[in-house]
Amino acid sequence: FYAQEMNFRKMLGYPPAVGLLTIQIADKNEGRLEQAAALLEECLKQWIGQNEDLSKDGTIQFIGPVNAPVFKVNDIYRKILYIKSESYDILLKVRKSAQKREEENERYKNVNFQAAVQ
């Protein structure tokens, strides 16, 4: 069963055969959340494009940003940006870059940001 399941996961690009970075963004203001999520995705794509070592080591796939399964909790809206790559090291670099951009950019001042690599 295990070998069959791993082949299936590798073919479809599912964890644990492929690494998955999950970035959750939350804010009380839905419009600000939309802007922050779109800006983060755009900044990360530009940063990856400027770093040849990241793009040559494997493909990076962005999914989202999408609404979290439970989009609004206690008047806080949530979005998730998924990033997949076969290289765990690339995902760690992307997570570090995302955290750096979140700390540096004033637009993220009131936005809650969490990132995890699986």
Salt bridges, closest charged atoms under 4 A:
GLU5 OE2 - ARG9 NE 3.08
ASP27 OD2 - ARG32 NE 2.67
GLU34 OE2 - LYS79 NZ 3.44
GLU41 OE2 - LYS45 NZ 3.12
ASP53 OD2 - LYS93 NZ 3.73
ASP75 OD1 - LYS72 NZ 3.66
